[in-house]
Amino acid sequence: MPSPADRRYTKEHEWVRVQDDLGTVGITDYAQDQLGDIVYVDLPSPGTQVKQLEKLGEIESVKAVSDLYSPVSGEVMEVNPEIMDRPELVNQAPYDEGWLVRVRLAAPAELDNLLTAKQYDELIAQAQET
Amino acid sequence: MSSDQPPPLRRTALYTQHVALGGRMIPFVGWEMPVQYKGIVEEHHAVRQRVGLFDVSHMGRLEVTGPDAATFLRSLVAYDIAGLAVGEGHYTVVCQEDGGILDDVYVFRLANERFLMVVNSANVDKIGDWIQQHFHSSLRATMEDRQMETAMLALQGPEAIQEMARVAPTVAEGLPGRHCTEAPLAGVTAFFSRTGYTGEDGFEIILPSAAGIDLWRHFMSRGIQPCGLGARDSLRLEVALALYGNDIDTTTNPFEAGLGWVVSLDDGADFIGREALLRIHEAGVRRHLTCLKALERGVMRAHYPVLRSGRRVSELTSGGFSPTLGVSIGMAYLPPELVAVGTQLEVDVRGKPLPAQVVQRPFYRRPKAT
C-alpha cells in the first residue's frame, strides 16, 4: 500500500503531517512492521525544543530498541496521551491513533528537506530488494 | 569477494513451511530460523493461554548406544543419568574440569543401553568434539548424530495435551512430565517427550524429516499458532530458564546459576568437573543468578549494567519485555548481600537509571492443573 500522500517522510522512517504551523509526527507502517510489537516509547516532554533529524526519543519493541528522529525543528507541544498505556497503537495505526508528538514548526521551509510519499515508497522498495 | 565468507546458513526440513506462513527468517547460530510469524507477543500469549508450535530442529540430537553408554555419558554430565529409568529424562549440564558450563543438555534414557542427548545448536560441534576427545577405544559405545535425518517440533501450552491426544492418544495419556517414549506415528517411529522450554505443559517430538513436515502441516490445519525464536526467548525468560551463551557459559558454574539440582555429587560416580564442583559446593558461591523486575516503564536488555545506589554491581545476562507481566524483566549475577527479594537496584538503560527490584525466581509459574 502506498504511504499517505498528505505528509512528508524521513529516510529514518518518521512522518510529519502539517496543519497550519503544527506538525504531527509518527513512524511509518514499514517501520512498525520491521520493529515488531512495540512495548514502550520514550518521548520528550512538552516544551522541549527539538531539531530536524536529531534524536527525538526512543522506541522499544520486544525485539530491539531504536532511536526516533524528529522530521522538523521546533517545540514539542503535545505527546500522544494514549501512547504510554497503549504503545501497541503504533503497530495498529501508525498513521492515525499511533501518532507520537505534535511539534510547533520553527522553520516550515525545512519540509523541503523531507521525502514525499512517492520518494519514500521508492526508498522502501529499494530496501526490500536488497 | 572475500574468500573467508561465513558458510551458508543451514535450513531445517520445515524451512519452506516457515516461509509460506510468513515467518520472518533470521540467521541464528548458523541456521536460518523464523524469529516470528504474526508477532512475538501474540505467539507468546498463544503458548501461555492455548497452544503453540515451534520448529526446534536446529537443536543437536546425539544418540549414544552400547553396554557402556550409561557409564560413558555419566562421566560427561553432572547429573546421575545412569540412575535414570528407561523412559525417564533429566536436564543437566556438561562441565569442563573447572566446573564451568560447556553446555546445558537434556538426557533421555530410551532403553537400558541407549540414550538421547539434546544439546544447544550453538554447541553441537563443541560437544561432539568434547565427546570424541573423552572417548576411548575400550568403551563399548557409539555415538550417532540424528540431526540431519530428523525434524524436531515442540508443541507447548495448556492445550498441547488435547492436540497430542488427536495424533498419538497413548502418548498423550501415558507420558508423565520429563518422561519420553518411542511410538508409531503415521507409519514411522517417533520420539516423544513431555518437556519444553516455555514453562507450560507440552511435548517435544523427533521424527524423520518428511513425517515431521506432515505433522507440522497437521498442527497448522488445526489452527495452532506457529511460534518463532522471539516467543521462545520471552517464554523461557519468564520462567527463568537459563539461555546458554547469555546466562550460563564456561565462566559460570551450575551452583551460582541456580542449577544445583542438576548436579549429583554423591552417587559415587566420577564426572568431568566433579572435583571443582565439590569444592565450589563446600565453599559456597559468591554470586547468584537473580531475577530482576523493572518498577517503571522501559525495557532492560542483556548486558545493561546493574547499579546499586549509582554504583555498578553487575550486568544483565538476559533481559526483555514480559508479555505476561506487562513489564520488563531480566536476570543478573549478584553478590549474596543483594539477592534478597525486594532489594532495590537500578538498571542503566542507555544512560538512564531504571528502578528495578529483586523478585522470586521464576517470574511466572503456570497455574497448577486441577
Interface residues (C-beta under 8 A of the other chain):
Chain A: G36 D37 V39 Y40 D42 E58 E60 V62 K63 V65 M84 N91
Chain B: V35 Q36 G39 I40 V41 E42 G230 S234 R297 G298 V299 R301 G320 F321 P323 R350
